[in-house]
Amino acid sequence: MKDLAAELEQRRAAHLYRSRRQISCAQSPELRVDGRSLLSFCSNDYLGLAAHPEVIAALQRGANQYGVGSGAAHLVIGHSHAHHALEEELADFTGHPRALLFSTGYMANIGIISALLGRGDTVFEDRLNHASLIDGGILSRARLKRYPHADASHLAHQLGETQGEKLIVTDGVFSMEGDIAPLSELANIARAHDAWLMVDDAHGLGVLGEEGRGSPSHLGLNPNDVPILMGTLGKAFGTFGAFVAGSEALIETLIQQARSYIYTTALPPAIAEATRTSLRLVRTDEWRRERLRELVRRFRSGAQQLGLPLMDSITPIQPLLAGSAEQALAWSQRLEAQGILVSAIRPQTVPEGSARLRITLSAIHRDEHIDRLLEALA
Ligand SMILES: *Cc1c(COP(=O)(O)O)cnc(C)c1O
């Protein structure tokens, strides 16, 4: 048996040890963390909906009607009217014929990819794709080919040499970089090679595009260009869960074959009710996206003046490149000493040598929050 304690010690010595904090309040820029007040730039609650009074009220109404647990998997007896209505509203929102709820984004990704592909097929993934997309590829038993980040011409070359079913998979907005995938090029390449294109828009939906329809809408694409659109509900939507939107045949295939859909308990219906309310707010509250754009501008212009190592991002994900894990951790600790919480992102989440601070902004940050962050970074 291997010596787990020794391995943990090595991890600590390499500045790669991870630990959890205890939060004792709702999501907000000002958090109570381990008993201290901290100003947070770590949350994916981009629109500030996680503790919105109308979303909370919808959750409570949902619990009064449906109770807490859904009782079973969707295909057994767990599929409620609330789930179904949310699926119809997500289909309408994304412009696809159908949508299907999953319990988490991780489960959606492994379920979709492994339902569509098998031995002899090939999945093409951007090198910086989210771990759940990579794991889905591995689980499917298809050949997994990774292409250099956002390198559409490299991908086109790889596709030209491939037989069998082909699936191109990319983050819409890259979760640790904040940049947007070259979706128009990917859509053209997919068409030219008779491949599926799947976009995981966990960080684009709600934040980018008309009514928050995400990175495809931001880039002027329509639903036909992205036949498989996956989104999560625990980020900009402020609730929990995930969905995939696509054709009637795609959704029915997933209901029959996606094992992480079939063999798991349905989300609590009250969560679906809360998400129906947050979806309405996502679509109508344009001011939240406008406010985010303002905050991104304020942060980037301040950071530029300070000469900080910004990355090329227009989204609320604004990483500062540190290089070594040790450096990223030291920066994060020094910010925390000044009452500011920013996560240090280290390998294996990002490639070796590209550890960074991952700063995320939310529509409910105030101007003075950004100014405090910039002062501390200075
Ligand atoms: C967060 C995230 C997921 C996983 O979603 P969960 O609902 O948290 O499981 C998948 N893909 C991307 C790009 C993500 O950022």
The ligand as an SDF file (V2000), in Angstrom:
LIG
                    3D

 15 15  0  0  0  0  0  0  0  0999 V2000
  -18.3250   24.3500  -13.3880 C   0  0  0  0  0  0  0  0  0  0  0  0
  -18.1250   23.7230  -14.7030 C   0  0  0  0  0  0  0  0  0  0  0  0
  -18.6500   22.4570  -14.9950 C   0  0  0  0  0  0  0  0  0  0  0  0
  -19.2710   21.5910  -13.9440 C   0  0  0  0  0  0  0  0  0  0  0  0
  -20.5340   22.0460  -13.5860 O   0  0  0  0  0  0  0  0  0  0  0  0
  -21.1210   21.6440  -12.1670 P   0  0  0  0  0  0  0  0  0  0  0  0
  -22.5760   21.9040  -12.2860 O   0  0  0  0  0  0  0  0  0  0  0  0
  -20.4380   22.5010  -11.1680 O   0  0  0  0  0  0  0  0  0  0  0  0
  -20.8100   20.1870  -11.9710 O   0  0  0  0  0  0  0  0  0  0  0  0
  -18.5290   21.9870  -16.2840 C   0  0  0  0  0  0  0  0  0  0  0  0
  -17.8980   22.7050  -17.2380 N   0  0  0  0  0  0  0  0  0  0  0  0
  -17.3540   23.9020  -16.9810 C   0  0  0  0  0  0  0  0  0  0  0  0
  -16.6500   24.6430  -18.0710 C   0  0  0  0  0  0  0  0  0  0  0  0
  -17.4360   24.4460  -15.7100 C   0  0  0  0  0  0  0  0  0  0  0  0
  -16.8680   25.6130  -15.4340 O   0  0  0  0  0  0  0  0  0  0  0  0
  1  2  1  0
  2  3  1  0
  2 14  2  0
  3  4  1  0
  3 10  2  0
  4  5  1  0
  5  6  1  0
  6  7  2  0
  6  8  1  0
  6  9  1  0
 10 11  1  0
 11 12  2  0
 12 13  1  0
 12 14  1  0
 14 15  1  0
M  END
$$$$
